[in-house]
Amino acid sequence: MDLERDSAVPDINNRERTTMEDGGQRVIPLSVVSLHDSPGDCWVVVYDRVYDITPMLHEHPGGMEILLENAGRDVSLAFQGVGHSRAALAALKAFQVGVLPDGECIFNQRPGHLRVARQPSSAAMLYTP
């Protein structure tokens, strides 16, 4: 996971890869989050929000290994599946660096941003009452 980066690889400071939302939050696509996957630079996505958890790696009760295995990814389902409390989610707020773009959000829709499915999901087509 601790891969050396080519200087041509964009980072979070590359304004072409991130934008600012009306609310002042930085909009960070998963392609940028995926670049932050090392012990010295560890980002994750939880419920459509992007967090830089580098400072808390050594303090995580479950150990830093599990965080590093999932660094640079959306860990929402793992976060929920392991039974994290609301207090744990609230503690993450101090580490938030941005949000996912609307087209990549799967949990939260920001006000004024309506997402309409173009076709029914496969799960809906399989369901017959």
N, CA, C and O atoms as a DFTB+ gen file, in Angstrom:
516 C
 N C O
     1  1       0.798      -1.190       0.000
     2  2       0.000       0.000       0.000
     3  2       0.845       1.260       0.000
     4  3       0.410       2.288      -0.518
     5  1       2.025       1.206       0.561
     6  2       2.873       2.381       0.629
     7  2       3.639       2.518      -0.671
     8  3       4.851       2.311      -0.714
     9  1       2.931       2.868      -1.726
    10  2       3.519       2.958      -3.051
    11  2       4.099       4.339      -3.276
    12  3       3.544       5.342      -2.827
    13  1       5.224       4.382      -3.975
    14  2       5.786       5.673      -4.345
    15  2       4.918       6.263      -5.432
    16  3       4.450       5.546      -6.316
    17  1       4.700       7.550      -5.374
    18  2       3.845       8.219      -6.339
    19  2       4.684       8.935      -7.384
    20  3       5.690       9.569      -7.066
    21  1       4.262       8.827      -8.620
    22  2       4.869       9.577      -9.711
    23  2       4.472      11.037      -9.519
    24  3       3.335      11.327      -9.149
    25  1       5.389      11.945      -9.765
    26  2       5.084      13.360      -9.562
    27  2       3.973      13.848     -10.488
    28  3       3.387      14.904     -10.248
    29  1       3.679      13.088     -11.543
    30  2       2.614      13.485     -12.465
    31  2       1.228      13.131     -11.936
    32  3       0.226      13.605     -12.471
    33  1       1.159      12.300     -10.884
    34  2      -0.131      11.907     -10.328
    35  2      -0.707      13.088      -9.555
    36  3      -0.039      13.637      -8.678
    37  1      -1.937      13.484      -9.869
    38  2      -2.521      14.643      -9.192
    39  2      -2.790      14.359      -7.727
    40  3      -3.068      13.220      -7.353
    41  1      -2.710      15.377      -6.904
    42  2      -3.063      15.221      -5.504
    43  2      -4.251      16.121      -5.188
    44  3      -4.828      16.743      -6.079
    45  1      -4.608      16.180      -3.906
    46  2      -5.799      16.912      -3.510
    47  2      -5.689      18.397      -3.823
    48  3      -6.710      19.068      -3.976
    49  1      -4.485      18.917      -3.920
    50  2      -4.317      20.338      -4.196
    51  2      -4.522      20.678      -5.665
    52  3      -4.557      21.856      -6.021
    53  1      -4.655      19.687      -6.513
    54  2      -4.884      19.922      -7.929
    55  2      -6.327      20.386      -8.103
    56  3      -7.256      19.591      -7.963
    57  1      -6.515      21.648      -8.403
    58  2      -7.857      22.224      -8.498
    59  2      -8.678      21.638      -9.637
    60  3      -9.900      21.790      -9.652
    61  1      -8.035      20.975     -10.590
    62  2      -8.788      20.363     -11.684
    63  2      -9.533      19.124     -11.208
    64  3     -10.499      18.704     -11.845
    65  1      -9.103      18.539     -10.113
    66  2      -9.688      17.295      -9.633
    67  2     -10.705      17.501      -8.518
    68  3     -11.513      16.610      -8.257
    69  1     -10.683      18.660      -7.852
    70  2     -11.636      18.930      -6.782
    71  2     -12.297      20.276      -7.033
    72  3     -11.745      21.138      -7.716
    73  1     -13.479      20.439      -6.475
    74  2     -14.205      21.703      -6.600
    75  2     -14.779      22.066      -5.243
    76  3     -14.766      21.256      -4.316
    77  1     -15.277      23.270      -5.131
    78  2     -15.918      23.694      -3.894
    79  2     -17.423      23.738      -4.111
    80  3     -17.899      24.242      -5.128
    81  1     -18.163      23.209      -3.155
    82  2     -19.620      23.220      -3.184
    83  2     -20.110      24.550      -2.615
    84  3     -19.357      25.262      -1.950
    85  1     -21.368      24.880      -2.878
    86  2     -21.943      26.126      -2.368
    87  2     -21.772      26.265      -0.858
    88  3     -21.522      27.361      -0.356
    89  1     -21.905      25.176      -0.148
    90  2     -21.780      25.200       1.305
    91  2     -20.350      25.335       1.791
    92  3     -20.109      25.320       2.998
    93  1     -19.407      25.466       0.893
    94  2     -18.013      25.640       1.270
    95  2     -17.240      24.350       1.461
    96  3     -16.064      24.387       1.822
    97  1     -17.869      23.216       1.228
    98  2     -17.170      21.945       1.378
    99  2     -16.456      21.579       0.084
   100  3     -16.959      21.842      -1.008
   101  1     -15.296      20.977       0.213
   102  2     -14.562      20.525      -0.963
   103  2     -15.209      19.246      -1.488
   104  3     -15.483      18.322      -0.722
   105  1     -15.448      19.200      -2.781
   106  2     -16.017      18.024      -3.435
   107  2     -14.846      17.220      -3.986
   108  3     -14.088      17.700      -4.829
   109  1     -14.709      15.985      -3.496
   110  2     -13.553      15.152      -3.811
   111  2     -14.025      13.838      -4.425
   112  3     -14.704      13.063      -3.751
   113  1     -13.687      13.567      -5.678
   114  2     -14.110      12.305      -6.301
   115  2     -13.333      11.108      -5.742
   116  3     -12.233      11.257      -5.210
   117  1     -13.925       9.928      -5.873
   118  2     -13.270       8.700      -5.416
   119  2     -11.908       8.501      -6.069
   120  3     -11.008       7.926      -5.458
   121  1     -11.748       8.971      -7.305
   122  2     -10.459       8.822      -7.984
   123  2      -9.348       9.554      -7.238
   124  3      -8.195       9.125      -7.275
   125  1      -9.678      10.646      -6.567
   126  2      -8.690      11.371      -5.763
   127  2      -8.520      10.690      -4.407
   128  3      -7.398      10.553      -3.920
   129  1      -9.619      10.264      -3.798
   130  2      -9.548       9.560      -2.514
   131  2      -8.630       8.345      -2.636
   132  3      -7.854       8.058      -1.724
   133  1      -8.715       7.641      -3.747
   134  2      -7.936       6.410      -3.932
   135  2      -6.432       6.645      -3.929
   136  3      -5.667       5.697      -3.752
   137  1      -5.992       7.877      -4.118
   138  2      -4.563       8.194      -4.103
   139  2      -4.002       8.276      -2.686
   140  3      -2.786       8.271      -2.496
   141  1      -4.879       8.351      -1.705
   142  2      -4.476       8.532      -0.311
   143  2      -4.601       7.196       0.429
   144  3      -5.556       6.972       1.173
   145  1      -3.635       6.331       0.213
   146  2      -3.750       4.948       0.699
   147  2      -2.494       4.440       1.401
   148  3      -2.128       3.274       1.252
   149  1      -1.839       5.302       2.158
   150  2      -0.610       4.891       2.836
   151  2      -0.646       5.321       4.305
   152  3      -1.484       6.138       4.688
   153  1       0.251       4.781       5.128
   154  2       0.264       5.152       6.547
   155  2       0.485       6.648       6.785
   156  3       0.031       7.185       7.795
   157  1       1.168       7.314       5.878
   158  2       1.412       8.743       6.035
   159  2       0.369       9.616       5.376
   160  3       0.445      10.842       5.458
   161  1      -0.602       9.003       4.725
   162  2      -1.622       9.748       3.973
   163  2      -2.813       8.823       3.743
   164  3      -2.931       8.206       2.684
   165  1      -3.684       8.731       4.727
   166  2      -4.756       7.736       4.718
   167  2      -6.127       8.403       4.750
   168  3      -6.509       9.031       5.738
   169  1      -6.860       8.252       3.643
   170  2      -8.207       8.805       3.536
   171  2      -9.201       7.674       3.333
   172  3      -8.876       6.647       2.737
   173  1     -10.415       7.870       3.833
   174  2     -11.516       6.934       3.604
   175  2     -12.800       7.732       3.377
   176  3     -12.876       8.923       3.679
   177  1     -13.796       7.047       2.841
   178  2     -15.126       7.628       2.667
   179  2     -16.080       6.862       3.576
   180  3     -16.107       5.631       3.568
   181  1     -16.859       7.598       4.355
   182  2     -17.911       7.014       5.191
   183  2     -19.177       7.825       4.942
   184  3     -19.218       9.030       5.190
   185  1     -20.201       7.152       4.451
   186  2     -21.491       7.786       4.171
   187  2     -21.336       9.058       3.325
   188  3     -21.867      10.116       3.664
   189  1     -20.605       8.928       2.231
   190  2     -20.440       9.985       1.225
   191  2     -19.589      11.168       1.678
   192  3     -19.504      12.174       0.973
   193  1     -18.967      11.059       2.830
   194  2     -18.073      12.113       3.307
   195  2     -16.639      11.583       3.294
   196  3     -16.395      10.409       3.571
   197  1     -15.701      12.464       2.969
   198  2     -14.293      12.083       2.849
   199  2     -13.548      12.513       4.112
   200  3     -13.664      13.652       4.563
   201  1     -12.780      11.572       4.672
   202  2     -12.050      11.830       5.911
   203  2     -10.570      11.525       5.738
   204  3     -10.201      10.519       5.131
   205  1      -9.724      12.400       6.276
   206  2      -8.287      12.147       6.372
   207  2      -8.059      11.591       7.769
   208  3      -7.995      12.344       8.741
   209  1      -7.934      10.262       7.870
   210  2      -7.815       9.612       9.175
   211  2      -6.364       9.343       9.558
   212  3      -6.102       8.610      10.511
   213  1      -5.424       9.926       8.828
   214  2      -4.003       9.729       9.115
   215  2      -3.669       9.989      10.587
   216  3      -2.975       9.176      11.199
   217  1      -4.141      11.099      11.179
   218  2      -3.758      11.386      12.563
   219  2      -4.268      10.373      13.586
   220  3      -3.709      10.278      14.678
   221  1      -5.311       9.619      13.259
   222  2      -5.868       8.697      14.253
   223  2      -5.548       7.227      13.984
   224  3      -6.083       6.346      14.657
   225  1      -4.688       6.956      13.017
   226  2      -4.364       5.561      12.693
   227  2      -3.899       4.775      13.909
   228  3      -4.353       3.652      14.132
   229  1      -3.003       5.350      14.693
   230  2      -2.430       4.635      15.843
   231  2      -3.382       4.563      17.030
   232  3      -3.125       3.827      17.983
   233  1      -4.474       5.315      16.986
   234  2      -5.425       5.340      18.093
   235  2      -6.663       4.489      17.842
   236  3      -7.491       4.333      18.740
   237  1      -6.806       3.940      16.650
   238  2      -8.011       3.181      16.314
   239  2      -8.103       1.929      17.180
   240  3      -7.160       1.139      17.207
   241  1      -9.219       1.727      17.891
   242  2      -9.361       0.568      18.782
   243  2      -9.209      -0.778      18.071
   244  3      -8.766      -1.753      18.679
   245  1      -9.569      -0.836      16.798
   246  2      -9.457      -2.079      16.044
   247  2      -8.092      -2.282      15.407
   248  3      -7.869      -3.269      14.706
   249  1      -7.189      -1.358      15.646
   250  2      -5.846      -1.444      15.075
   251  2      -5.750      -0.704      13.754
   252  3      -6.741      -0.551      13.040
   253  1      -4.562      -0.254      13.441
   254  2      -4.398       0.519      12.215
   255  2      -4.368      -0.361      10.978
   256  3      -4.590       0.136       9.874
   257  1      -4.100      -1.654      11.128
   258  2      -4.019      -2.541       9.969
   259  2      -5.323      -2.577       9.181
   260  3      -5.311      -2.541       7.950
   261  1      -6.441      -2.648       9.889
   262  2      -7.734      -2.711       9.201
   263  2      -8.009      -1.415       8.441
   264  3      -8.607      -1.438       7.365
   265  1      -7.576      -0.297       8.996
   266  2      -7.751       0.980       8.304
   267  2      -6.883       1.042       7.057
   268  3      -7.329       1.507       6.008
   269  1      -5.646       0.575       7.169
   270  2      -4.742       0.619       6.016
   271  2      -5.179      -0.340       4.915
   272  3      -4.959      -0.068       3.735
   273  1      -5.792      -1.456       5.286
   274  2      -6.303      -2.389       4.275
   275  2      -7.391      -1.741       3.427
   276  3      -7.593      -2.116       2.272
   277  1      -8.084      -0.777       3.997
   278  2      -9.202      -0.129       3.313
   279  2      -8.929       1.325       2.945
   280  3      -9.841       2.042       2.534
   281  1      -7.705       1.755       3.087
   282  2      -7.343       3.145       2.799
   283  2      -7.627       3.489       1.341
   284  3      -7.400       2.677       0.443
   285  1      -8.121       4.694       1.120
   286  2      -8.413       5.154      -0.230
   287  2      -9.715       4.626      -0.797
   288  3      -9.937       4.695      -2.006
   289  1     -10.578       4.097       0.059
   290  2     -11.823       3.465      -0.403
   291  2     -13.033       3.957       0.385
   292  3     -12.906       4.658       1.389
   293  1     -14.203       3.568      -0.100
   294  2     -15.443       3.800       0.628
   295  2     -15.600       2.656       1.622
   296  3     -15.714       1.495       1.226
   297  1     -15.606       2.982       2.906
   298  2     -15.681       1.965       3.952
   299  2     -17.026       1.996       4.685
   300  3     -17.141       1.466       5.790
   301  1     -18.023       2.602       4.084
   302  2     -19.320       2.789       4.742
   303  2     -19.929       1.480       5.231
   304  3     -20.367       1.395       6.379
   305  1     -19.963       0.471       4.384
   306  2     -20.589      -0.796       4.782
   307  2     -19.786      -1.500       5.864
   308  3     -20.367      -2.088       6.775
   309  1     -18.462      -1.451       5.779
   310  2     -17.624      -2.046       6.820
   311  2     -17.798      -1.284       8.131
   312  3     -17.858      -1.892       9.200
   313  1     -17.879       0.024       8.053
   314  2     -18.070       0.873       9.231
   315  2     -19.367       0.505       9.936
   316  3     -19.405       0.370      11.159
   317  1     -20.424       0.345       9.159
   318  2     -21.721      -0.016       9.724
   319  2     -21.718      -1.465      10.199
   320  3     -22.248      -1.770      11.267
   321  1     -21.127      -2.356       9.414
   322  2     -21.146      -3.784       9.714
   323  2     -20.436      -4.162      10.997
   324  3     -20.827      -5.122      11.661
   325  1     -19.405      -3.426      11.355
   326  2     -18.659      -3.738      12.566
   327  2     -19.343      -3.149      13.801
   328  3     -18.933      -3.408      14.932
   329  1     -20.375      -2.365      13.573
   330  2     -21.177      -1.861      14.681
   331  2     -20.651      -0.593      15.328
   332  3     -20.795      -0.419      16.538
   333  1     -20.047       0.290      14.558
   334  2     -19.597       1.559      15.119
   335  2     -20.800       2.343      15.651
   336  3     -21.891       2.301      15.081
   337  1     -20.579       3.038      16.727
   338  2     -21.646       3.824      17.350
   339  2     -21.798       5.180      16.668
   340  3     -20.980       5.577      15.839
   341  1     -22.856       5.869      17.037
   342  2     -23.040       7.237      16.542
   343  2     -21.921       8.133      17.064
   344  3     -21.519       9.090      16.403
   345  1     -21.427       7.814      18.250
   346  2     -20.320       8.594      18.818
   347  2     -19.069       8.448      17.956
   348  3     -18.326       9.411      17.769
   349  1     -18.837       7.249      17.432
   350  2     -17.683       7.031      16.551
   351  2     -17.836       7.843      15.274
   352  3     -16.872       8.435      14.789
   353  1     -19.046       7.873      14.730
   354  2     -19.300       8.662      13.527
   355  2     -19.129      10.153      13.826
   356  3     -18.573      10.893      13.013
   357  1     -19.600      10.584      14.976
   358  2     -19.455      11.991      15.360
   359  2     -17.984      12.359      15.534
   360  3     -17.580      13.474      15.204
   361  1     -17.185      11.432      16.048
   362  2     -15.755      11.691      16.242
   363  2     -15.033      11.897      14.917
   364  3     -14.013      12.584      14.863
   365  1     -15.556      11.307      13.853
   366  2     -14.940      11.462      12.535
   367  2     -15.033      12.892      12.004
   368  3     -14.220      13.298      11.174
   369  1     -16.009      13.652      12.474
   370  2     -16.223      15.008      11.947
   371  2     -14.954      15.850      11.991
   372  3     -14.731      16.682      11.111
   373  1     -14.133      15.644      12.996
   374  2     -12.893      16.415      13.122
   375  2     -11.917      16.126      11.989
   376  3     -11.004      16.914      11.742
   377  1     -12.101      15.005      11.298
   378  2     -11.176      14.582      10.251
   379  2     -11.740      14.779       8.842
   380  3     -11.083      14.426       7.863
   381  1     -12.955      15.342       8.726
   382  2     -13.578      15.494       7.405
   383  2     -12.839      16.530       6.569
   384  3     -12.551      17.638       7.023
   385  1     -12.538      16.130       5.318
   386  2     -11.866      17.041       4.384
   387  2     -12.742      17.375       3.183
   388  3     -12.384      18.240       2.384
   389  1     -13.886      16.703       3.041
   390  2     -14.756      16.993       1.910
   391  2     -15.903      16.015       1.800
   392  3     -16.177      15.232       2.710
   393  1     -16.567      16.084       0.653
   394  2     -17.697      15.211       0.343
   395  2     -17.508      14.659      -1.064
   396  3     -16.760      15.218      -1.866
   397  1     -18.188      13.565      -1.351
   398  2     -18.155      13.015      -2.707
   399  2     -19.011      13.873      -3.637
   400  3     -19.925      14.560      -3.181
   401  1     -18.720      13.836      -4.942
   402  2     -19.591      14.528      -5.898
   403  2     -20.969      13.865      -5.918
   404  3     -21.099      12.685      -5.591
   405  1     -21.982      14.615      -6.299
   406  2     -23.347      14.086      -6.317
   407  2     -23.462      12.768      -7.070
   408  3     -24.168      11.867      -6.618
   409  1     -22.795      12.636      -8.189
   410  2     -22.886      11.424      -8.995
   411  2     -22.271      10.200      -8.354
   412  3     -22.506       9.082      -8.814
   413  1     -21.481      10.384      -7.294
   414  2     -20.849       9.260      -6.599
   415  2     -21.469       8.993      -5.232
   416  3     -21.098       8.025      -4.569
   417  1     -22.400       9.827      -4.802
   418  2     -23.055       9.646      -3.501
   419  2     -24.048       8.492      -3.570
   420  3     -24.805       8.362      -4.533
   421  1     -24.034       7.658      -2.537
   422  2     -25.016       6.578      -2.477
   423  2     -25.841       6.620      -1.194
   424  3     -26.860       5.937      -1.100
   425  1     -25.423       7.403      -0.212
   426  2     -26.144       7.444       1.057
   427  2     -26.918       8.737       1.263
   428  3     -28.082       8.701       1.663
   429  1     -26.305       9.855       1.003
   430  2     -26.921      11.153       1.295
   431  2     -27.082      11.965       0.029
   432  3     -26.180      12.033      -0.806
   433  1     -28.225      12.568      -0.099
   434  2     -28.436      13.518      -1.182
   435  2     -28.487      14.901      -0.555
   436  3     -29.275      15.148       0.357
   437  1     -27.660      15.783      -1.037
   438  2     -27.645      17.138      -0.515
   439  2     -28.881      17.897      -1.013
   440  3     -29.365      17.637      -2.115
   441  1     -29.384      18.823      -0.214
   442  2     -30.570      19.594      -0.614
   443  2     -30.369      20.247      -1.977
   444  3     -29.311      20.802      -2.273
   445  1     -31.407      20.164      -2.792
   446  2     -31.347      20.779      -4.111
   447  2     -30.727      19.903      -5.173
   448  3     -30.641      20.302      -6.334
   449  1     -30.293      18.713      -4.794
   450  2     -29.667      17.805      -5.752
   451  2     -30.497      16.533      -5.825
   452  3     -30.376      15.653      -4.973
   453  1     -31.326      16.442      -6.830
   454  2     -32.194      15.288      -7.011
   455  2     -31.563      14.340      -8.008
   456  3     -31.167      14.753      -9.098
   457  1     -31.467      13.070      -7.641
   458  2     -30.915      12.075      -8.545
   459  2     -32.060      11.185      -9.006
   460  3     -32.776      10.621      -8.179
   461  1     -32.241      11.055     -10.302
   462  2     -33.317      10.261     -10.872
   463  2     -32.714       9.076     -11.608
   464  3     -31.823       9.241     -12.441
   465  1     -33.206       7.875     -11.296
   466  2     -32.718       6.673     -11.974
   467  2     -33.249       6.652     -13.397
   468  3     -34.412       6.977     -13.639
   469  1     -32.402       6.271     -14.327
   470  2     -32.815       6.212     -15.727
   471  2     -33.515       4.892     -16.049
   472  3     -34.313       4.811     -16.982
   473  1     -33.208       3.871     -15.272
   474  2     -33.860       2.585     -15.481
   475  2     -34.010       1.906     -14.127
   476  3     -33.257       2.216     -13.204
   477  1     -34.954       0.996     -13.984
   478  2     -35.140       0.326     -12.700
   479  2     -33.908      -0.496     -12.347
   480  3     -33.218      -1.018     -13.223
   481  1     -33.645      -0.599     -11.048
   482  2     -32.517      -1.414     -10.615
   483  2     -32.834      -2.890     -10.846
   484  3     -33.999      -3.275     -10.940
   485  1     -31.801      -3.699     -10.937
   486  2     -32.008      -5.131     -11.156
   487  2     -32.740      -5.755      -9.975
   488  3     -33.499      -6.708     -10.150
   489  1     -32.517      -5.220      -8.762
   490  2     -33.211      -5.751      -7.594
   491  2     -34.712      -5.514      -7.716
   492  3     -35.507      -6.382      -7.357
   493  1     -35.102      -4.358      -8.216
   494  2     -36.526      -4.053      -8.370
   495  2     -37.159      -4.946      -9.426
   496  3     -38.322      -5.329      -9.296
   497  1     -36.413      -5.281     -10.465
   498  2     -36.962      -6.120     -11.527
   499  2     -37.120      -7.567     -11.072
   500  3     -37.954      -8.295     -11.609
   501  1     -36.328      -7.993     -10.086
   502  2     -36.418      -9.368      -9.604
   503  2     -37.560      -9.561      -8.619
   504  3     -38.032     -10.681      -8.425
   505  1     -38.002      -8.488      -8.004
   506  2     -39.047      -8.566      -6.993
   507  2     -40.413      -8.720      -7.649
   508  3     -40.808      -7.922      -8.499
   509  1     -41.120      -9.758      -7.236
   510  2     -42.497      -9.943      -7.706
   511  2     -43.366     -10.209      -6.489
   512  3     -43.177     -11.211      -5.799
   513  1     -44.314      -9.326      -6.218
   514  2     -45.159      -9.483      -5.017
   515  2     -46.100     -10.659      -5.128
   516  3     -46.871     -10.921      -4.204
